């Protein structure tokens, strides 16, 4: 059985581990809420990258770079999102 984890799977595992570390270091409810909001913001920010990786887009690396470099602007994020939704995916062999 061959197990492969996707980019979004790695993100979820790493963010869960960070949450557990944060929970053990602080006991404040504000810390938990702040972490959850930060997690959702990062998930939304990286959504075009995750979509491109999951769909096996042929331009995954340029989409990820566009998302990371220009995603903080609304226009850059929208361009990366539309680009990741185009039908330029690898055909399974």
N, CA, C and O of each residue as an XYZ file, in Angstrom:
372
protein
N       0.842     -1.176      0.000
C       0.000      0.000      0.000
C       0.886      1.238      0.000
O       1.743      1.405      0.868
N       0.667      2.100     -0.983
C       1.465      3.305     -1.130
C       0.679      4.489     -0.579
O      -0.406      4.809     -1.066
N       1.239      5.137      0.444
C       0.565      6.266      1.087
C       1.255      7.554      0.685
O       2.456      7.714      0.900
N       0.492      8.483      0.096
C       1.012      9.794     -0.269
C       0.153     10.865      0.404
O      -1.076     10.834      0.346
N       0.829     11.796      1.033
C       0.106     12.891      1.669
C       0.176     14.116      0.766
O       1.229     14.435      0.213
N      -0.935     14.785      0.626
C      -0.989     15.976     -0.214
C      -0.442     17.184      0.546
O      -0.174     17.119      1.746
N      -0.286     18.277     -0.181
C       0.211     19.513      0.427
C      -0.732     20.009      1.516
O      -0.286     20.491      2.557
N      -2.033     19.891      1.276
C      -2.980     20.334      2.293
C      -2.944     19.417      3.512
O      -3.199     19.862      4.631
N      -2.633     18.151      3.301
C      -2.491     17.227      4.428
C      -1.311     17.602      5.306
O      -1.416     17.593      6.532
N      -0.175     17.936      4.675
C       0.985     18.388      5.435
C       0.668     19.663      6.209
O       1.068     19.811      7.363
N      -0.047     20.578      5.571
C      -0.417     21.826      6.234
C      -1.256     21.543      7.475
O      -1.021     22.132      8.530
N      -2.224     20.652      7.358
C      -3.092     20.340      8.499
C      -2.311     19.683      9.627
O      -2.521     20.014     10.794
N      -1.413     18.758      9.302
C      -0.620     18.081     10.337
C       0.302     19.062     11.041
O       0.379     19.073     12.270
N       0.999     19.881     10.276
C       1.930     20.844     10.869
C       1.187     21.873     11.713
O       1.636     22.221     12.805
N       0.060     22.358     11.217
C      -0.686     23.351     11.995
C      -1.267     22.730     13.267
O      -1.343     23.399     14.297
N      -1.677     21.461     13.208
C      -2.163     20.791     14.424
C      -1.041     20.663     15.447
O      -1.256     20.892     16.637
N       0.155     20.300     14.990
C       1.285     20.189     15.915
C       1.627     21.547     16.525
O       1.924     21.635     17.717
N       1.585     22.603     15.712
C       1.823     23.942     16.251
C       0.754     24.331     17.266
O       1.049     24.973     18.274
N      -0.484     23.939     16.995
C      -1.563     24.223     17.932
C      -1.325     23.509     19.262
O      -1.544     24.083     20.329
N      -0.879     22.262     19.194
C      -0.617     21.512     20.434
C       0.525     22.144     21.223
O       0.466     22.208     22.450
N       1.561     22.611     20.533
C       2.671     23.274     21.214
C       2.191     24.572     21.853
O       2.533     24.876     22.996
N       1.396     25.332     21.106
C       0.855     26.583     21.643
C      -0.044     26.314     22.849
O       0.009     27.046     23.838
N      -0.853     25.287     22.774
C      -1.758     24.962     23.876
C      -0.988     24.551     25.127
O      -1.416     24.835     26.246
N       0.139     23.886     24.939
C       0.913     23.465     26.111
C       1.693     24.626     26.724
O       1.986     24.600     27.919
N       2.031     25.633     25.939
C       2.816     26.750     26.455
C       1.965     27.825     27.120
O       2.408     28.473     28.068
N       0.756     28.014     26.629
C      -0.103     29.055     27.189
C      -1.427     28.443     27.615
O      -1.859     27.425     27.073
N      -2.039     29.050     28.553
C      -3.326     28.567     29.011
C      -4.450     29.534     28.718
O      -5.567     29.355     29.204
N      -4.171     30.547     27.936
C      -5.141     31.601     27.678
C      -6.062     31.236     26.524
O      -5.614     30.686     25.518
N      -7.351     31.539     26.666
C      -8.319     31.285     25.593
C      -8.087     32.226     24.420
O      -8.394     31.880     23.279
N      -7.553     33.405     24.686
C      -7.255     34.338     23.606
C      -6.202     33.766     22.657
O      -6.257     33.995     21.449
N      -5.248     33.023     23.210
C      -4.216     32.405     22.374
C      -4.837     31.398     21.424
O      -4.460     31.325     20.254
N      -5.792     30.619     21.925
C      -6.439     29.617     21.090
C      -7.230     30.276     19.962
O      -7.145     29.852     18.809
N      -7.980     31.290     20.290
C      -8.775     31.984     19.284
C      -7.876     32.642     18.246
O      -8.154     32.579     17.049
N      -6.806     33.269     18.701
C      -5.867     33.885     17.777
C      -5.223     32.864     16.860
O      -5.036     33.122     15.671
N      -4.882     31.701     17.407
C      -4.280     30.665     16.576
C      -5.270     30.131     15.552
O      -4.904     29.910     14.397
N      -6.509     29.924     15.954
C      -7.526     29.423     15.025
C      -7.769     30.424     13.905
O      -7.883     30.034     12.744
N      -7.848     31.707     14.237
C      -8.021     32.736     13.215
C      -6.822     32.800     12.281
O      -6.980     32.957     11.071
N      -5.624     32.680     12.842
C      -4.420     32.668     12.019
C      -4.406     31.451     11.096
O      -4.017     31.562      9.933
N      -4.822     30.301     11.601
C      -4.863     29.077     10.806
C      -5.821     29.224      9.633
O      -5.484     28.856      8.507
N      -7.009     29.758      9.885
C      -7.969     29.957      8.794
C      -7.467     30.994      7.785
O      -7.690     30.845      6.584
N      -6.801     32.030      8.261
C      -6.259     33.040      7.351
C      -5.168     32.438      6.466
O      -5.117     32.717      5.268
N      -4.300     31.618      7.047
C      -3.258     30.963      6.248
C      -3.858     29.978      5.264
O      -3.397     29.876      4.126
N      -4.874     29.257      5.686
C      -5.536     28.305      4.803
C      -6.175     29.029      3.623
O      -6.062     28.578      2.483
N      -6.832     30.127      3.885
C      -7.445     30.906      2.816
C      -6.383     31.518      1.914
O      -6.541     31.522      0.693
N      -5.307     32.034      2.494
C      -4.231     32.648      1.719
C      -3.572     31.627      0.789
O      -3.246     31.959     -0.350
N      -3.372     30.396      1.253
C      -2.692     29.373      0.466
C      -3.640     28.507     -0.347
O      -3.203     27.533     -0.961
N      -4.913     28.833     -0.367
C      -5.903     28.041     -1.097
C      -5.540     27.826     -2.566
O      -5.646     26.692     -3.031
N      -5.119     28.841     -3.326
C      -4.740     28.580     -4.724
C      -3.583     27.582     -4.856
O      -3.569     26.765     -5.777
N      -2.626     27.648     -3.946
C      -1.499     26.702     -3.981
C      -1.967     25.283     -3.713
O      -1.554     24.348     -4.398
N      -2.829     25.120     -2.714
C      -3.349     23.789     -2.406
C      -4.169     23.238     -3.564
O      -4.075     22.055     -3.891
N      -4.969     24.096     -4.181
C      -5.794     23.642     -5.306
C      -4.914     23.197     -6.472
O      -5.188     22.170     -7.093
N      -3.876     23.947     -6.773
C      -2.987     23.574     -7.873
C      -2.273     22.256     -7.588
O      -2.134     21.415     -8.477
N      -1.822     22.079     -6.352
C      -1.122     20.840     -5.996
C      -2.072     19.640     -6.025
O      -1.709     18.575     -6.525
N      -3.272     19.806     -5.496
C      -4.244     18.715     -5.467
C      -4.687     18.311     -6.863
O      -4.883     17.126     -7.132
N      -4.845     19.283     -7.754
C      -5.311     19.003     -9.109
C      -4.174     18.582    -10.028
O      -4.410     18.274    -11.196
N      -2.930     18.563     -9.517
C      -1.736     18.237    -10.290
C      -1.624     19.139    -11.517
O      -1.448     18.678    -12.644
N      -1.729     20.412    -11.261
C      -1.631     21.420    -12.317
C      -0.220     21.405    -12.881
O       0.743     21.211    -12.140
N      -0.092     21.605    -14.166
C       1.228     21.593    -14.802
C       2.079     22.778    -14.382
O       3.305     22.716    -14.471
N       1.464     23.837    -13.935
C       2.181     25.038    -13.501
C       2.081     25.224    -11.991
O       1.911     26.345    -11.511
N       2.186     24.143    -11.250
C       2.033     24.230     -9.800
C       3.083     25.139     -9.167
O       2.745     25.987     -8.341
N       4.344     24.976     -9.541
C       5.409     25.795     -8.938
C       5.214     27.291     -9.221
O       5.317     28.094     -8.294
N       4.936     27.692    -10.472
C       4.690     29.135    -10.696
C       3.451     29.654     -9.961
O       3.430     30.803     -9.519
N       2.428     28.818     -9.830
C       1.230     29.245     -9.094
C       1.570     29.463     -7.628
O       1.136     30.447     -7.029
N       2.344     28.551     -7.047
C       2.735     28.697     -5.642
C       3.580     29.953     -5.453
O       3.377     30.697     -4.493
N       4.528     30.195     -6.362
C       5.348     31.406     -6.255
C       4.507     32.672     -6.402
O       4.696     33.639     -5.665
N       3.583     32.658     -7.356
C       2.700     33.810     -7.528
C       1.874     34.041     -6.269
O       1.690     35.177     -5.832
N       1.383     32.960     -5.699
C       0.571     33.067     -4.495
C       1.397     33.603     -3.324
O       0.930     34.471     -2.586
N       2.612     33.099     -3.149
C       3.439     33.527     -2.021
C       3.946     34.958     -2.183
O       4.009     35.711     -1.211
N       4.310     35.335     -3.417
C       4.905     36.660     -3.620
C       3.849     37.752     -3.766
O       3.967     38.824     -3.174
N       2.808     37.468     -4.566
C       1.809     38.503     -4.859
C       0.449     38.247     -4.211
O      -0.475     39.041     -4.384
N       0.317     37.150     -3.467
C      -0.968     36.801     -2.885
C      -1.459     37.780     -1.838
O      -2.657     37.840     -1.560
N      -0.557     38.545     -1.257
C      -0.980     39.506     -0.229
C      -1.786     40.638     -0.828
O      -2.508     41.337     -0.117
N      -1.664     40.825     -2.156
C      -2.536     41.790     -2.819
C      -3.773     41.027     -3.285
O      -3.678     39.850     -3.634
N      -4.881     41.656     -3.295
C      -6.109     40.977     -3.715
C      -6.005     40.525     -5.171
O      -6.475     39.440     -5.516
N      -5.399     41.341     -6.020
C      -5.274     40.999     -7.431
C      -4.372     39.779     -7.634
O      -4.704     38.895     -8.424
N      -3.250     39.720     -6.939
C      -2.345     38.571     -7.047
C      -2.991     37.286     -6.579
O      -2.794     36.233     -7.185
N      -3.767     37.362     -5.497
C      -4.453     36.173     -4.978
C      -5.519     35.693     -5.959
O      -5.658     34.491     -6.187
N      -6.271     36.629     -6.541
C      -7.315     36.261     -7.504
C      -6.693     35.652     -8.758
O      -7.222     34.682     -9.300
N      -5.570     36.212     -9.228
C      -4.885     35.647    -10.393
C      -4.424     34.224    -10.095
O      -4.611     33.335    -10.926
N      -3.827     33.990     -8.929
C      -3.375     32.648     -8.567
C      -4.559     31.692     -8.449
O      -4.456     30.530     -8.844
N      -5.676     32.166     -7.912
C      -6.857     31.318     -7.768
C      -7.424     30.932     -9.129
O      -7.722     29.762     -9.368
N      -7.573     31.908    -10.020
C      -8.107     31.608    -11.356
C      -7.150     30.699    -12.111
O      -7.585     29.772    -12.795
N      -5.858     30.954    -11.994
C      -4.857     30.138    -12.675
C      -4.892     28.698    -12.178
O      -4.739     27.766    -12.967
N      -5.091     28.513    -10.885
C      -5.136     27.152    -10.343
C      -6.405     26.409    -10.750
O      -6.451     25.181    -10.687
N      -7.426     27.140    -11.164
C      -8.684     26.508    -11.590
C      -8.717     26.180    -13.074
O      -9.650     25.524    -13.535
N      -7.717     26.622    -13.833
C      -7.721     26.322    -15.269
C      -7.501     24.837    -15.507
O      -6.968     24.130    -14.652
N      -7.913     24.381    -16.662
C      -7.864     22.959    -16.974
C      -6.536     22.603    -17.640
O      -6.512     22.138    -18.779
N      -5.459     22.818    -16.939
C      -4.117     22.511    -17.436
C      -3.481     21.492    -16.488
O      -2.405     21.726    -15.940
N      -4.154     20.375    -16.308
C      -3.709     19.364    -15.355
C      -3.055     18.196    -16.072
O      -3.247     17.998    -17.272
N      -2.280     17.427    -15.322
C      -1.645     16.242    -15.873
C      -2.680     15.140    -16.042
O      -3.563     14.958    -15.203
N      -2.554     14.414    -17.138
C      -3.462     13.299    -17.404
C      -2.876     12.056    -16.725
O      -1.721     11.709    -16.973
N      -3.660     11.379    -15.870
C      -3.129     10.163    -15.223
C      -2.814      9.098    -16.259
O      -3.607      8.837    -17.163
N      -1.649      8.489    -16.116
C      -1.263      7.457    -17.087
C      -1.520      6.063    -16.589
O      -1.246      5.094    -17.297
